[in-house]
Amino acid sequence: MTPTDLPNIDRELFQAPTKKQLFANAPSEHAPRILLLYGSLRDRSFSRLATEEAARLLEAMGAETRIFNPRGLPLADAEEASHPKVQELRELAQWSEGMVWCSPERHGSMTGIMKTQIDWIPLSMGAVRPTQGKTLAVMQVCGGSQSFNVVNQLRVLGRWMRMVTIPNQSSVAKAFMEFDGNDRMKPSSYYDRIVDVMEELVKFTLLVRDRSDYLTDRYSERKESAEELSKRVNQRAI
C-alpha cells in the first residue's frame, strides 16, 4: 500500500516510522533523572516512606532522584502559577525524565494531595510539554487489604499526561505493618515488588529518554501546525 491508497492523508506530512529515525540519537550518558511524588501530609506518611524506599533503590541503580514535598502546595487554581511551591513542582517536572507517583488510598481513591500535585503540572508550558514522553511508575499504600484502585486511577492520569506508564506497579497492603521503628521498609514480597518496579522504571527511562520526541511526534499535530502556519503566512496584511 502506498499513500496514493489513502486519500485522506497529507503526503507531505505522512511519515512511516523507521528504525533509523528511532535510534538516531546517541545514548545520553548522564544518570536518569527521576521525580518522586507522594500523596500524604501526615507526620508518619506511609506513602512518603514507600517513596523514600523507592528513591534509595533508584539511587542504587544509578538514577538521580528528587522528592517533592507537597506541604504548602495550594489547591489547583487557588493561587497563581507563580506561587513558589507551584514553580518548584513545575521546574522539577521539566527537569525529570521519569516519575514515580505514590498515593494512599482514601475512600477508594487517590488523595486530594496527590491529585493536586498532578493538576498543577500542565500539559504544556509554552512550547514545552513537561510530562509528554516521560516514563512513569505508579504505586499505592493501603490501610487495609490490598487494592488497586489508586494505581488504576494513576494510570489513567499518566495516559492523559501523555506519559509512558510502565507495566509493573506496586500496592502495599496494611502499610502500617510494613515499616519498622526506623521508618525503613521490612523485607517482604511487597518490598521485592517495589524493587521490581524501580528496576523496570530505570530500564524504560534509559530506553525512552533519548527518543521521546520522536515517539511522541504525531501526524495530527504536524498537520495542525502546518495549517496554523499556512493561515499565518497567507493572512491579509492589515
C-alpha positions in Angstrom: 0.0 0.0 0.0 1.2 3.5 -0.8 0.0 6.9 0.2 -2.0 7.1 -3.1 -4.3 4.5 -1.5 -5.0 6.8 1.4 -7.0 9.8 0.0 -7.4 11.4 3.5 -3.6 11.6 4.1 -1.5 14.7 3.5 1.5 13.2 1.7 3.9 15.9 2.8 3.2 15.2 6.5 2.8 11.5 6.4 5.8 9.6 7.8 6.4 5.8 8.1 8.3 5.1 11.3 11.8 3.7 10.8 14.4 2.2 13.0 17.0 4.7 11.6 15.0 7.6 12.9 14.1 5.8 16.2 17.7 5.2 17.1 19.2 8.3 15.5 20.2 9.9 18.8 23.3 8.7 20.7 22.5 7.4 24.2 22.8 10.1 26.9 25.5 9.5 29.5 24.0 11.3 32.5 22.1 9.5 35.2 18.4 9.0 34.6 16.5 11.9 36.4 13.5 10.7 38.4 11.0 12.9 40.2 9.0 11.2 43.0 5.6 12.5 44.3 3.7 11.2 47.3 0.2 11.9 48.5 0.0 12.5 52.2 1.0 15.2 54.7 0.9 13.0 57.8 4.0 13.2 60.1 4.4 9.4 59.5 3.2 9.1 56.0 3.5 5.6 54.6 3.3 6.9 51.0 6.3 9.1 51.8 8.1 6.2 53.4 7.5 4.0 50.4 8.6 6.8 48.2 11.8 7.2 50.1 12.5 3.5 49.8 11.9 3.8 46.1 14.3 6.7 45.9 17.0 4.7 47.7 16.6 1.9 45.2 16.7 4.2 42.2 19.9 5.8 43.5 21.4 2.4 43.9 20.5 1.7 40.3 22.4 4.8 39.1 19.5 7.2 38.9 19.4 10.8 40.2 16.3 11.5 42.3 14.3 14.4 43.6 11.4 14.0 46.1 8.8 16.8 46.1 7.4 17.8 49.4 3.7 18.7 48.8 3.3 20.6 52.1 2.4 24.2 51.3 1.2 23.5 47.8 -2.1 25.3 47.2 -5.2 23.7 45.7 -5.1 23.9 41.9 -6.2 27.4 40.7 -6.5 28.7 44.3 -3.3 30.7 43.7 -1.4 32.0 40.7 1.1 29.7 39.0 3.8 32.0 40.2 3.3 30.5 43.8 6.8 29.3 45.0 5.6 25.7 45.6 4.0 25.5 42.1 7.1 26.8 40.5 9.2 24.3 42.4 7.0 21.4 41.3 6.9 22.6 37.6 10.7 23.0 37.5 11.2 19.5 38.9 8.7 18.1 36.3 10.7 19.8 33.5 14.0 18.5 35.0 12.8 14.9 35.2 13.0 12.2 32.6 10.7 9.9 34.6 8.4 10.0 37.6 7.1 7.9 40.5 3.6 8.6 41.8 2.7 7.0 45.2 -0.6 7.7 47.0 -2.5 6.3 49.9 -6.0 5.0 49.1 -8.7 7.2 50.7 -12.4 6.5 50.2 -11.4 4.1 47.3 -9.4 6.8 45.5 -6.2 8.7 45.5 -5.9 11.5 47.9 -6.6 15.2 47.1 -2.9 15.9 47.9 -1.9 13.5 45.1 -4.4 14.9 42.6 -3.5 18.5 43.4 0.2 17.9 42.5 -0.8 16.3 39.2 -3.3 19.1 38.5 -0.6 21.7 38.9 1.6 20.1 36.2 0.2 21.5 32.9 0.0 19.6 29.7 2.1 22.3 28.1 4.2 25.3 29.3 4.7 27.5 26.2 6.4 25.1 23.7 7.4 22.7 26.4 5.3 19.7 27.5 6.7 18.8 30.9 5.3 15.2 31.0 4.9 14.1 27.4 7.1 11.1 26.6 8.5 10.7 30.1 8.2 7.5 32.0 6.0 6.8 35.0 5.8 4.2 37.7 2.7 4.1 39.9 2.4 2.8 43.5 -0.1 2.9 46.3 -0.2 2.1 50.0 -3.3 0.7 51.7 -4.6 0.9 55.2 -6.2 -2.5 54.9 -6.3 -5.3 52.4 -4.6 -4.9 49.0 -6.4 -2.8 46.5 -5.6 -1.5 43.0 -8.0 1.4 42.8 -5.3 4.1 43.1 -2.8 2.6 40.7 -5.5 2.2 38.1 -6.6 5.8 38.5 -3.0 7.0 38.4 -2.5 5.1 35.1 -5.5 7.0 33.6 -3.8 10.3 34.7 -0.5 9.2 33.3 -2.0 8.4 30.0 -3.8 11.8 30.0 -0.5 13.5 30.7 1.0 11.6 27.7 3.5 9.6 29.8 4.9 6.2 29.2 3.5 4.3 32.2 5.4 1.1 32.8 3.6 -2.2 33.0 4.6 -3.1 36.6 3.1 -1.4 39.7 3.1 -1.7 43.5 0.3 -1.9 46.0 1.3 -2.3 49.7 -1.4 -3.8 51.9 -1.6 -2.9 55.6 1.3 -0.5 55.1 1.4 0.3 58.8 2.8 -3.2 59.4 5.4 -3.0 56.7 7.8 -0.3 58.2 10.0 -0.7 61.3 10.7 1.7 64.1 13.3 3.4 62.0 10.8 4.1 59.2 12.5 1.6 56.9 10.5 -1.0 55.0 10.7 -4.5 56.3 11.7 -7.4 54.0 8.6 -8.8 52.2 7.1 -9.6 48.9 5.8 -6.0 48.9 9.3 -4.7 49.2 10.5 -7.0 46.4 7.8 -5.7 44.2 8.9 -2.1 44.7 12.4 -3.3 43.7 10.9 -4.8 40.5 9.0 -1.6 39.7 12.0 0.7 40.2 14.2 -1.6 38.1 11.7 -1.6 35.3 11.3 2.2 35.5 15.1 2.7 35.1 15.1 0.4 32.1 12.2 2.1 30.4 13.7 5.5 31.1 17.0 4.5 29.6 15.1 3.2 26.6 12.8 6.1 26.1 14.5 9.3 27.1 16.7 9.8 24.0 13.8 9.2 21.6 10.8 10.6 23.4 10.5 13.5 20.9 10.3 11.0 18.0 8.0 8.6 19.9 5.5 11.4 20.6 5.7 13.1 17.2 2.2 12.8 15.7 0.7 13.1 12.3 -2.3 15.0 13.5 -0.2 17.6 15.3 2.1 18.0 12.4 -1.0 18.6 10.3 -2.4 21.1 12.8 0.9 23.0 12.9 1.1 23.2 9.2 -2.4 24.5 8.9 -1.7 27.2 11.5 1.5 28.2 9.7 -0.4 28.4 6.4 -3.1 30.7 7.9 -0.4 32.9 9.4 1.6 33.2 6.2 -1.4 33.7 4.0 -3.3 36.2 6.1 -4.0 39.6 4.6 -1.8 42.4 5.6 -3.5 44.9 7.9 
